[in-house]
């Protein structure tokens, strides 16, 4: 929401929190340069909320963000800070920011980072905080896009293209696990664009391995065999249980009499050169975050709604979860038949 007081914004800070995502550097660059363009001093906070509590602030210049738009990860580092779950810790963070004469904070991260930012603002006289969605999972409720998603999908699809060469050469079934602990967004997009035979996603509780999933997997592989397909790519969303893909492989061997192979793509999806899409969206969102602070907004997130950059109240996002795109998953299976 907007402040009712005249805006006297002079100094702002930016931090990255949670898992890294390609495009975070582009967002940091946009915050710094857009802020300086509008006469602000911009400070980078190293190592997320942990660095904030340690007072790890450093003023950034135009040159300090030169030649970073093409780099993965984040030059100001990121971290997960368990101490930030405590109300007293969040109050200490705001006290430190005020002592350093910081008038507003930009937080780049995922839903956990959003929760910390919202509580920090709400508990401390509505301290100005604006969030930018930086997470490969594309799981921020209310936004159609998060920074890093496009790069992660392209990384996974590139890996599947290579795996398919081996699968075809050896007549193999491959279970390819992609990231997405609580979100099936990567799996759905990768499965469709990678030409997978099937996509396996977690149920409402975050569990991928179940008798229902095994039956679906066996049906998919046997159907492909009947159609003369001797190799298959099955995309598996990792879910909460990290051994689910290996358990599915064992079940497939037992019930379908095939020798599946497992490829865990893992953290390779979080790194690499950001795509043009991620660089563009990160630049737009970073600049919009600064503009929101300049206009007196606080406790909001920048997102994409109906294809346009938008501002969303944090309280309307937290505690809500995106539903998987079942139509995309179904289409993948139809096109594979």
N, C-alpha and C positions, 0 to 999 in steps of 0.2 A: 504494500500500500504506500501511498505518497505521504510524505511528512507535511504537517500543517505549518511548520516553521520555515522561514526563508532559508534557502540552501547556502551554506557557507563552506562547501566542500573545498578543501585545499590539498589534503594529503590522503591518498588511498593506498591500500596494500592488496596484494594478490598472493594466493597460495594454491597448491594442488594437493588433493587429499585422496586417500584410497589407492586403488590400482592405477598404474599409469596407462595412458592411451595415446596412440598416434594422433597428433594434432594438438596436444596440450601446449606444446611450444608455440604453435601458431596463435593459440588463444592468449597465452601470456604476452606474446609480442603485440597483439592487438590491444590488450589492456594497457600496456606500458606506453605505446606510441599514441594511442587515441587519448589517453589521459594527459600525456605531456602536451599534445597538440592543443588541448583545452586548458592549459595552464596549471595542471595539477602536478604535484610531486608523487611519484609512484614508487612504492617499496615492494620488493620481492621478499616473501617469507620462505625460508628454506625448510624442507621436510614437513610440510603440512602443519597440522595442529600441534604436533610435537615441537616443531621449530618455533611456532608462535608462542608456546608456553615458555620456551627457552630464550625468547627475545631475539631470535635469529632473523632480524629485518635488515635489509640493505637497500639503499636507494638505487633505483635503476635508471639508466639513461637510454637514449636512442641507440647508442652503440652497444649497450649490454645485451640487446636482443637482436643484434645483426646476425644474419646467416643462421637462424635457428628454425625458420619456417619449414624447412625440409627435413628436420631432424625428428626422429621418434623420441618417445619418453618425455622428460621434462627437465630443463636445465636448473630449475629451482628445487628439484627433488620432490618426492612425495612420501607419505607415510600413513600408517593406520595408528590412531592414538586412542587406546582404551581408556586413558585417564579422562578423555573428553566426555565420557558417559556421565561424569559427576557434575552436578550443578555448580559446586564450588569451583571446580576447575574452569568451567566456562566463564564464570564471573571473573576469575583471575585473568583469563585471556582478554576479556573486554577491558579490564582495568589496565592491563599492559598496553593495549592498543591506544587507549586514551592518554596514557602517560607518554606514549611516543607521538602524540598529536595526530593519530590516524583517524580520519573522519568517516571512512567507509572501507568495507572489505569485499573483495571478489573471491569466491571459493569455486575452484574448478574440480569437480569430482562426481561421484555417484550418489545413490540414495542415502548411504550412511553419512556421507559428507554433508548432504542436504539436511539431514536430521540434526546434526551437530550445529550447523549454521542457524537453522530455525530456532533451536532452543537458546542458543547464544544471544540471538537478537531479541526473542520474546521475553527472556528473563532479565534483560539488562537495558531497560528503558528504550526498547525497540532500536538497538544499535543498528545502523545501516549495513545490511549484508545483501549481496546479490550473488546467486549461484549460477554457474555455467555447467551444462551437462557434459562431463568428461568421463566416459566409460564405454568400453567396446561392446557391452552387453545390450545397449539400446533399450534399457529397461526402466527408464524414468517415466513414470506415469504423467500423462498430460503433454508429453513432447513426442513428436513423430521421429525425432532423430537425436542421437547423442554423438559427440566427438569421438572418433576412433572406430566407430562401427563399420564404416565403409572399408577402411584399411584392413580390419580384422577379417571381414568377409572375403575380401580379395586375396588375402594371405592364405586363408583356408581353401578357397577354390583353386588357387595355384597349386597347393599341396595335393588336393584331390586329383587334379589333372595328371600330376606325376604318378600318384598312386595307381590311377586307372591304367597307366601303361604297364605297370607290373602286374596288376590284377588280370589284365587281358593276356599278357604273355604267359602267365602261369595258370590261367583258369581259376582264379582265386576269388573268394568272397572276402571283402575287407569291411571291417567295422571301423569307421573313422570318427573318433571322438573330438568334438569341438567344445569350446568353453561356453559357459552359461549355467551357472550354479542355480539361479532362480529364474532364468529367462531362456526361452527357446528361440529368440529372435535370430541369433547367429545360425543356429541349426536350420531353421526354416529357409532363410535366404541362401545359405550355402548349399543345402540339399537341392533346392530348385535350380539354382544357377550352375551347380556342379553336375546336374544330370543324375542324381542319386536314384536308386531304386526305391528307397524308403527312408523315412526320417523318424527317429524314435526320440520322444521328448518326455520330460518328467510329468508325473501326475500332479495334482494340486498340492501334495505334501512334499514335492521336490524329488520323489523317487522315480528312477528310470526303470530299474529292474523289477518286473512283476510277471506273473503268469500271463496276464493279458498282453504285455509287451513281447514276451517270448512267443506266444501264439502268432502275433502279428509278424514278427521277424521270420518265423518258420514259413508262414504263408507266403511272404514276399520272396524268399529264396526259392521255395519250391515252384512258385509261379514262374519265376525267371527261368528256372531249369526247364520247365515244360515248354517254354517259348524258345528254347534253344540258347539261352544266355548262359554261358559257362563262367562268367565273372559278374560280380555285383559290387556296388558301393552302397553301404548303408551308413547314413550319417546319424550319430548318436550325440545327443546333448548330455553333457557331463552330469548335471543334476547335483544333488547333495551328497550322494554316495559315490566315492571316487573309484570303486571297484566294479561298478555296474557294467561297464563295457566288457570287461574280462569275463564276468559271470554270464553275460549274454552270449559271448563266444563259446563258452563251455556248453551252454544249453543248446546252442545251434548245432554244435558238433554231435551232441547226443541225439537230438530229435530230428535233424535234417540230414545227418550223415555226411557233412561237409567239413573241410578243414579251414575254418575261417582264420584270418589274420587281423590283428588289432593295431591301429595306428592312433596314438594319442598325440594330437597336435600341440596341446598345452600352451605354454607361455609364448611360444613363437608368434601367436596371434596378437599379442599385446605390443610387439615391437615392430620395427621397420619404418621405412620412409612413408609418411602419411600421403594418402591419395589427394588428388586435386579437390575432391569433394570434401574431405576432412579439413584441408587447409582453408577452403572457402568458408565452410560453416563455422569453423573455429574463429576465423577472423571476424565474421559477421557477429557472432555471439559475444566475443570478447569486447568488441566495440560497443555493442548494445548494453552490456553490463555496466560499462562506465557511463554511458548516456543515462541509464536508469538511475545511477547514483547522483549524477548531476541534476536530474529532474526531481530528486527528493524521494525516490522509491527506496523501500527497505523491506527486507524479509520476502523477497521475490526470487524467482528463477527465470532464466532466459530459456526459451524452448522454441520448438517449431510446431505451429498449429496451422493445419490446412495449407501447408507449404510455405508459410511466412514466419519470419522471426517474431516471437511474441514474448510477453511477460506474464508469468503465472504465479499466483500466490503460493508460497511454500506450504502453507497449511492445507491447501487443496490437493497437494501431491502426496504428502507423507502418509504412509500406512496403506497406500493403494498400489496395486500391481497390474502391469499390463497383461492382458490375456494373449496366449499364443495365437498366431494366425493359422487357424485350422484349414482355411481355404487354400492357403499356399501349400500346406503339407499334403492335403488331398490332391491338389493339382500336380505336385511332384510325382505322386504315385500313379496318377492317370497317364501322365506323359511318359512314364517309364514302362508302361504296359505294352 
